[in-house]
Amino acid sequence: MTSVDTLIRGITNGGAPGEVCSTDLVEAPWNFDTGIPGYGPGSSMFDVIPLDAPLQGELPAEYRTASKDELHQRILAAKATLGDRVLMLGHFYQRDEVVQYADYVGDSFQLAVKAKASPEAEAIVFCGVHFMAETADLLTTPEQAVILPNLAAGCSMADMADIDSVEEAWEQLESIYGDLDARDETGRVPVIPVTYMNSAADLKGFCGRHGGIVCTSSNAATVLAWAFERGRRVLFFPDQHLGRNTAKAMGIPLEHMPMWNPRRALGGNDAATLEQAEVVLWNGFCSVHKRFSVAQIERAREQYPDVHVVVHPECPMPVVDAADSAGSTDFIVKAIQAAPPGSTFAIGTEINLVNRLAAEYPQHTIFCLDSVVCPCSTMYRIHPGYIAWALEALVGSAERPSEVLNRIRVSSDVAVPARVALERMLAAKPGEPVSV
C-alpha cells in the first residue's frame, strides 16, 4: 500500500500524478513547531489559530535527524520494553506511518471508550489531537498519564468555540429566554447546551454545569432527542454542519436553526428569530469536510454510474443531501465491510482513512471525493519522531530517569462537570432510551 505521506512526496517531486493542497506537506512537522503558531499545512492551514494555542517546542535533534528505519526500530524497542504498561491509541485519520504502532485504532468516541476500559495501562500515548487526549484524561484514573506526542496537534474546529464566547452567548440567550434554569409546565428548560466531542474540555464542563451533554457523530440524533426531552431548544457547538444535518433529518425546519456568530450581538440574530429557534447552531466547521462539494459527487457519478457516495455528517448540508448515505467514520467503515464484492465507493472524509480502506478492501473500488490530497493539518502533526521521543522518555536510561512528556491534564474544576456530560454521552446509544 502506498501511504498518503508517500503519495504526497511522489506528487510534489513529480514522480506521481495528482495534486496536493500544499507542497509544505512534504516538510517534517517539527519545522512548524517553532516560530509563528499555526495549524500547519493541510486542510486547516488558512484557519486562524488562537493566540494561546499549545506550542510543542523543539523536538531533540536526535529524533529530527534519525532515519525512518532508525525511528522504527527505536519505537519497537521501546514498546517491547514498556509492554502492557503503555497503551497506544491511533485515530482513523492518522498517517499510516503512525497507525502501524497503535494498539487500537478508531474514531474519537471509540478511542475514548477504549481509554476508559484500560485501567491497567500506566500511560496512554494518544496519537490523535488535543481534545481527544483531554477526553482520555477525563475518563481514565488519576494515576494514568495521557500523553499527546505533539502538543501542536490541536483542532481548528474545536478552537472555533471557546469558553468565553460560549458563556457570553449563554448570557445573551438568557436575556431573550429569561431564567435558563426555569422549567415550563412540561418540565423543560428554555435551552440545553450540546457540545460535539470535538471540543475543549472546558466546553464539556460547561455542558455538565448547565444540564447539557456531549455528542458524537454516531449518536447525535439520540443526544438531540435526549436534549429535547429536557429543553425547548438546543444550543449546539462547535460544528454547525453536524448540528444542521442531524436536526434536519429529525424533521426540524431550517428556518428554526439560526446560526450563532460569536462576534455579533445575539449571534447576528434578532429576538424573534431566537424565540422560534429549536436548534441554535454555532458558526464552526471542520476544514477537512468543508472541502467536499456537490460538484465532486456529480463527477463521481459521471465516472462511476453505480457508485455509492458516503460522506461524514460534518460535511455541508448540500453534500450530505446529495450523497447516498452519511455517517460517522465507524459507519463508513462498516458500510464498506458489509458491501458485496465489486462495489464502488466515493467517500467524503479524511484522505488517510479513505486510502487505508482502499488498500484493506481491494475487492472494491474506493476513492476520495476530493481529488486534491489534503490531509487534516493537525493529525499530520503527529510523526514517528515524536512517538519515539515520548516512548523512550518513559523507558528512561542510566543517564536519564523515566519521564512523562507532554502529559495532558484537565483541572479538577473542569473535569468534574465535564465527566457528567461525558457519562451522559456514553449512555446515549442509538436506538436505546437514555434517562441519565
C-alpha positions as CSV (number, residue, x, y, z in Angstrom):
1,M,0.0,0.0,0.0
2,T,1.2,3.5,-0.8
3,S,0.7,5.7,2.2
4,V,-0.7,9.2,1.9
5,D,2.7,10.5,3.1
6,T,4.5,8.7,0.3
7,L,1.8,9.8,-2.2
8,I,2.3,13.4,-1.2
9,R,6.0,13.2,-1.7
10,G,5.6,11.5,-5.1
11,I,3.2,14.2,-6.3
12,T,5.3,17.0,-5.0
13,N,8.5,15.8,-6.6
14,G,6.8,15.0,-9.9
15,G,7.1,11.2,-9.6
16,A,3.4,10.6,-9.3
17,P,0.3,12.2,-10.9
18,G,-2.1,14.2,-8.8
19,E,-2.4,17.4,-6.8
20,V,-1.8,18.4,-3.2
21,C,-3.2,21.4,-1.4
22,S,0.2,22.5,-0.1
23,T,3.7,21.5,-1.1
24,D,4.7,22.2,2.5
25,L,3.1,18.8,3.4
26,V,6.5,17.2,2.5
27,E,8.1,19.1,5.3
28,A,8.7,17.4,8.6
29,P,6.1,18.6,11.2
30,W,8.8,19.8,13.6
31,N,9.6,22.6,11.0
32,F,6.3,24.2,12.1
33,D,6.8,23.7,15.9
34,T,8.7,27.0,16.4
35,G,8.0,30.5,15.2
36,I,4.5,31.8,14.5
37,P,1.9,29.4,15.8
38,G,-0.3,27.8,13.1
39,Y,-2.1,24.6,12.4
40,G,0.4,23.6,9.7
41,P,-0.1,22.6,6.1
42,G,-3.2,20.7,5.1
43,S,-6.9,21.4,5.4
44,S,-6.7,23.9,8.3
45,M,-3.7,25.9,7.0
46,F,-5.8,29.0,6.5
47,D,-7.8,28.8,9.7
48,V,-7.0,31.4,12.4
49,I,-5.3,29.8,15.4
50,P,-5.9,31.2,18.9
51,L,-3.1,33.1,20.4
52,D,-3.0,30.8,23.4
53,A,-2.9,27.6,21.4
54,P,-0.4,25.0,22.9
55,L,3.1,25.0,21.4
56,Q,5.3,22.0,21.1
57,G,8.7,23.4,21.2
58,E,11.7,21.9,19.5
59,L,12.0,18.2,19.2
60,P,15.5,17.0,20.2
61,A,17.9,16.8,17.2
62,E,18.4,13.0,17.6
63,Y,14.8,12.4,16.6
64,R,14.7,15.1,13.9
65,T,17.7,13.6,12.2
66,A,17.0,9.9,12.7
67,S,16.2,7.9,9.6
68,K,12.8,6.3,9.1
69,D,14.3,2.8,9.8
70,E,16.1,4.0,12.9
71,L,12.9,5.6,14.3
72,H,11.0,2.4,13.5
73,Q,13.5,0.2,15.4
74,R,13.6,2.6,18.4
75,I,9.8,2.7,18.7
76,L,9.5,-1.1,18.5
77,A,12.2,-1.5,21.1
78,A,10.6,1.0,23.5
79,K,7.2,-0.6,23.0
80,A,8.7,-4.1,23.8
81,T,10.3,-2.7,26.9
82,L,7.2,-1.0,28.2
83,G,4.8,-3.8,27.3
84,D,1.3,-3.5,28.7
85,R,2.3,-0.5,30.8
86,V,1.6,1.6,27.8
87,L,-1.4,1.7,25.5
88,M,-1.0,3.4,22.1
89,L,-4.2,4.8,20.6
90,G,-4.4,5.9,17.0
91,H,-7.2,7.8,15.3
92,F,-8.5,6.7,11.9
93,Y,-7.2,10.0,10.4
94,Q,-3.6,9.4,11.4
95,R,-1.0,8.7,8.7
96,D,-0.1,5.0,8.2
97,E,3.4,5.7,9.5
98,V,1.8,6.4,12.9
99,V,-1.1,3.9,12.8
100,Q,1.3,1.0,12.4
101,Y,2.3,1.4,16.1
102,A,-1.2,1.8,17.5
103,D,-2.6,-1.0,19.8
104,Y,-6.1,0.2,18.9
105,V,-7.4,2.3,16.0
106,G,-10.8,4.0,16.0
107,D,-12.8,7.2,15.9
108,S,-12.8,9.7,18.8
109,F,-15.7,8.0,20.5
110,Q,-14.2,4.5,20.2
111,L,-10.8,5.7,21.5
112,A,-12.5,7.4,24.5
113,V,-14.3,4.1,25.3
114,K,-11.0,2.2,24.9
115,A,-9.1,4.6,27.2
116,K,-11.8,4.2,29.9
117,A,-11.7,0.4,29.6
118,S,-7.9,0.2,30.0
119,P,-7.2,0.9,33.7
120,E,-4.2,-1.4,33.6
121,A,-2.2,1.0,31.4
122,E,0.1,3.3,33.3
123,A,0.3,5.6,30.3
124,I,-1.8,6.2,27.2
125,V,0.1,7.6,24.2
126,F,-2.7,9.3,22.2
127,C,-2.0,9.6,18.5
128,G,-4.8,12.0,17.8
129,V,-5.5,15.6,18.6
130,H,-5.7,17.7,21.8
131,F,-9.4,17.4,22.6
132,M,-9.2,13.6,22.3
133,A,-6.3,13.4,24.8
134,E,-8.3,15.7,27.2
135,T,-11.2,13.3,26.9
136,A,-9.0,10.3,27.6
137,D,-7.6,12.1,30.7
138,L,-11.2,12.8,31.9
139,L,-12.2,9.1,31.5
140,T,-9.1,7.5,33.0
141,T,-7.8,7.2,36.5
142,P,-5.7,10.0,38.1
143,E,-2.8,7.5,38.2
144,Q,-2.8,7.1,34.4
145,A,-0.8,9.6,32.3
146,V,-2.3,10.6,28.9
147,I,0.4,11.7,26.5
148,L,0.0,13.7,23.3
149,P,3.2,13.2,21.2
150,N,3.0,16.7,19.7
151,L,1.2,19.4,21.7
152,A,0.6,21.4,18.5
153,A,-1.8,18.7,17.3
154,G,-4.9,20.7,18.0
155,C,-8.2,21.0,16.1
156,S,-9.3,24.2,14.3
157,M,-13.0,23.3,14.6
158,A,-12.6,22.8,18.4
159,D,-10.9,26.2,18.6
160,M,-13.9,27.9,16.9
161,A,-15.8,27.7,20.1
162,D,-14.0,28.9,23.3
163,I,-15.4,29.0,26.9
164,D,-15.5,32.8,27.0
165,S,-17.6,33.1,23.8
166,V,-19.9,30.3,24.8
167,E,-20.5,31.8,28.3
168,E,-21.2,35.2,26.6
169,A,-23.7,33.5,24.2
170,W,-25.4,31.9,27.2
171,E,-25.8,35.2,28.9
172,Q,-27.3,36.7,25.7
173,L,-29.7,33.9,25.3
174,E,-30.8,34.4,28.9
175,S,-31.7,38.0,28.0
176,I,-34.1,36.6,25.4
177,Y,-35.4,33.4,27.1
178,G,-35.3,34.5,30.8
179,D,-34.1,32.3,33.6
180,L,-32.4,29.4,31.8
181,D,-33.0,27.1,34.8
182,A,-36.7,27.8,35.0
183,R,-38.9,24.9,33.9
184,D,-42.2,25.2,32.0
185,E,-45.4,23.2,32.6
186,T,-43.8,20.3,30.7
187,G,-40.7,20.3,32.9
188,R,-38.4,21.6,30.2
189,V,-35.9,24.5,30.5
190,P,-35.6,27.1,27.7
191,V,-32.4,25.7,26.2
192,I,-30.0,22.7,26.7
193,P,-26.3,23.0,25.6
194,V,-24.9,20.2,23.5
195,T,-21.3,20.1,22.5
196,Y,-19.7,17.9,19.9
197,M,-17.0,15.6,21.1
198,N,-14.6,17.8,19.0
199,S,-14.4,20.5,21.7
200,A,-12.2,21.5,24.5
201,A,-12.7,20.0,28.0
202,D,-14.0,23.3,29.4
203,L,-16.9,23.3,27.0
204,K,-17.7,19.8,28.1
205,G,-17.6,21.1,31.6
206,F,-19.9,24.0,30.6
207,C,-22.5,21.4,29.4
208,G,-22.1,19.4,32.5
209,R,-22.8,22.5,34.7
210,H,-25.8,23.6,32.7
211,G,-27.7,20.3,32.3
212,G,-26.2,19.5,28.9
213,I,-24.4,16.7,27.2
214,V,-21.7,15.7,24.7
215,C,-22.5,14.1,21.4
216,T,-20.6,12.1,18.8
217,S,-21.3,11.9,15.1
218,S,-22.7,8.4,15.7
219,N,-25.1,9.3,18.5
220,A,-26.0,12.9,17.6
221,A,-29.7,12.2,16.9
222,T,-30.1,10.2,20.1
223,V,-28.4,13.1,22.0
224,L,-30.7,15.7,20.4
225,A,-33.7,13.7,21.3
226,W,-32.4,13.5,24.9
227,A,-32.0,17.3,24.9
228,F,-35.4,18.0,23.6
229,E,-36.9,15.9,26.4
230,R,-35.3,18.3,28.8
231,G,-35.3,21.6,26.9
232,R,-37.4,23.5,24.4
233,R,-34.3,24.4,22.4
234,V,-30.7,23.3,21.9
235,L,-27.5,25.4,21.7
236,F,-25.2,23.2,19.5
237,F,-21.5,23.8,19.2
238,P,-19.0,23.9,17.7
239,D,-19.9,22.2,14.4
240,Q,-22.8,23.8,12.6
241,H,-22.9,21.1,9.9
242,L,-23.3,18.1,12.2
243,G,-26.0,20.0,14.1
244,R,-27.9,21.1,11.0
245,N,-27.7,17.7,9.2
246,T,-28.8,15.8,12.3
247,A,-31.7,18.2,13.2
248,K,-32.9,18.3,9.6
249,A,-33.0,14.5,9.5
250,M,-35.2,14.7,12.6
251,G,-37.7,17.0,10.8
252,I,-36.7,20.3,12.3
253,P,-37.1,23.1,9.6
254,L,-34.1,25.1,8.6
255,E,-35.8,28.3,9.5
256,H,-35.8,27.1,13.1
257,M,-32.0,26.6,13.0
258,P,-30.4,30.1,13.2
259,M,-26.6,30.4,13.1
260,W,-24.8,32.0,16.1
261,N,-21.9,34.2,15.2
262,P,-20.0,34.8,18.4
263,R,-18.6,38.1,17.0
264,R,-22.0,39.7,16.7
265,A,-24.7,40.7,19.2
266,L,-27.3,37.9,19.7
267,G,-25.1,35.9,17.3
268,G,-26.3,38.1,14.4
269,N,-30.0,37.3,15.0
270,D,-33.0,39.2,16.3
271,A,-35.0,38.3,19.3
272,A,-37.9,36.9,17.2
273,T,-35.6,34.5,15.3
274,L,-34.2,33.2,18.6
275,E,-37.6,32.8,20.1
276,Q,-38.8,30.5,17.3
277,A,-35.4,28.6,17.2
278,E,-35.3,24.9,18.0
279,V,-31.5,24.5,17.4
280,V,-29.1,27.4,17.6
281,L,-26.0,26.4,15.6
282,W,-22.6,27.7,16.4
283,N,-20.7,29.1,13.4
284,G,-18.0,26.4,13.4
285,F,-16.9,23.8,10.9
286,C,-14.4,21.1,10.0
287,S,-11.9,22.2,7.4
288,V,-11.4,18.7,6.1
289,H,-15.1,18.1,5.5
290,K,-15.8,21.6,4.2
291,R,-13.7,20.7,1.2
292,F,-16.3,18.3,-0.2
293,S,-18.9,19.5,-2.7
294,V,-21.9,18.5,-4.8
295,A,-19.8,19.0,-7.9
296,Q,-17.4,16.3,-6.7
297,I,-20.3,14.0,-6.2
298,E,-21.7,14.7,-9.7
299,R,-18.2,14.0,-11.2
300,A,-18.0,10.7,-9.3
301,R,-21.4,9.6,-10.6
302,E,-20.4,10.5,-14.2
303,Q,-17.3,8.4,-13.9
304,Y,-19.0,5.5,-12.0
305,P,-22.8,5.4,-12.5
306,D,-23.2,2.7,-9.9
307,V,-21.1,4.5,-7.2
308,H,-22.3,4.7,-3.7
309,V,-21.4,8.1,-2.2
310,V,-21.0,8.0,1.6
311,V,-19.9,11.1,3.5
312,H,-19.3,12.2,7.0
313,P,-22.1,14.4,8.6
314,E,-19.6,17.1,9.2
315,C,-19.9,17.9,5.5
316,P,-22.1,20.8,4.5
317,M,-25.8,20.0,4.1
318,P,-26.0,20.1,0.3
319,V,-23.2,17.5,0.2
320,V,-25.0,15.2,2.7
321,D,-28.3,15.7,0.8
322,A,-26.6,14.7,-2.5
323,A,-24.9,11.6,-1.0
324,D,-26.4,8.2,-0.9
325,S,-25.6,7.9,2.9
326,A,-23.9,9.8,5.6
327,G,-22.5,8.7,8.9
328,S,-19.5,8.6,11.3
329,T,-16.2,7.1,10.4
330,D,-17.3,3.9,12.0
331,F,-20.4,3.9,9.9
332,I,-18.3,4.4,6.8
333,V,-16.0,1.5,7.7
334,K,-18.9,-0.8,8.4
335,A,-20.7,0.2,5.1
336,I,-17.6,-0.9,3.2
337,Q,-17.2,-4.1,5.2
338,A,-20.8,-5.1,4.5
339,A,-20.8,-4.3,0.8
340,P,-20.8,-7.1,-1.8
341,P,-17.6,-7.6,-3.8
342,G,-17.1,-5.3,-6.7
343,S,-18.8,-2.3,-5.0
344,T,-17.7,1.2,-5.8
345,F,-17.5,3.9,-3.1
346,A,-16.8,7.6,-3.3
347,I,-16.1,8.7,0.2
348,G,-16.2,12.2,1.8
349,T,-13.9,12.1,4.7
350,E,-10.2,12.4,5.6
351,I,-7.8,11.0,3.0
352,N,-5.8,8.8,5.3
353,L,-8.8,6.7,6.2
354,V,-10.0,6.6,2.6
355,N,-6.6,5.5,1.4
356,R,-6.4,2.8,4.1
357,L,-9.8,1.4,3.3
358,A,-8.9,1.2,-0.4
359,A,-5.9,-0.9,0.5
360,E,-7.7,-3.1,3.0
361,Y,-10.7,-3.8,0.7
362,P,-9.2,-4.4,-2.8
363,Q,-12.3,-6.2,-3.9
364,H,-14.0,-2.8,-4.0
365,T,-13.2,0.4,-5.9
366,I,-12.8,3.1,-3.2
367,F,-11.7,6.7,-3.7
368,C,-11.9,10.1,-2.1
369,L,-14.4,12.6,-3.4
370,D,-11.8,15.3,-3.3
371,S,-9.1,14.6,-5.9
372,V,-6.7,17.0,-4.2
373,V,-4.7,15.3,-1.5
374,C,-5.2,17.5,1.6
375,P,-5.0,15.7,5.0
376,C,-6.1,17.0,8.3
377,S,-3.4,19.6,9.3
378,T,-3.3,18.8,13.0
379,M,-3.5,15.0,12.7
380,Y,-0.5,15.3,10.4
381,R,1.5,17.0,13.2
382,I,1.9,13.5,14.8
383,H,5.0,11.8,13.4
384,P,7.1,8.7,14.4
385,G,9.8,11.1,15.7
386,Y,7.6,12.4,18.4
387,I,6.4,8.9,19.3
388,A,10.0,7.7,19.7
389,W,10.8,10.7,21.9
390,A,7.8,10.1,24.1
391,L,8.2,6.4,24.4
392,E,12.0,6.5,25.1
393,A,11.4,9.1,27.8
394,L,9.0,6.6,29.5
395,V,11.6,3.8,29.3
396,G,14.4,6.0,30.7
397,S,18.1,5.1,30.8
398,A,21.0,5.1,33.1
399,E,21.7,8.7,32.3
400,R,18.0,9.8,32.2
401,P,15.3,8.6,34.6
402,S,11.9,7.6,33.2
403,E,9.9,10.7,32.5
404,V,6.4,11.5,31.3
405,L,6.5,14.1,28.5
406,N,3.6,16.1,27.1
407,R,1.1,14.9,29.7
408,I,-2.4,16.2,29.2
409,R,-4.2,17.2,32.4
410,V,-7.6,18.6,32.9
411,S,-8.0,20.6,36.1
412,S,-10.5,19.3,38.6
413,D,-12.8,22.3,38.4
414,V,-13.3,21.5,34.7
415,A,-13.1,17.7,35.0
416,V,-15.9,17.1,37.4
417,P,-18.7,18.7,35.3
418,A,-17.1,17.5,32.1
419,R,-17.3,13.9,33.3
420,V,-21.0,14.4,34.0
421,A,-21.6,15.5,30.4
422,L,-19.4,12.7,29.1
423,E,-21.1,10.0,31.1
424,R,-24.4,11.2,29.6
425,M,-22.8,10.8,26.2
426,L,-21.6,7.3,26.9
427,A,-25.1,6.3,28.0
428,A,-26.6,7.7,24.8
429,K,-26.6,4.8,22.4
430,P,-28.6,5.0,19.1
431,G,-31.9,3.1,19.4
432,E,-31.8,2.9,23.2
433,P,-33.6,5.2,25.7
434,V,-31.5,7.5,27.8
435,S,-32.5,8.5,31.2
436,V,-29.3,10.0,32.7
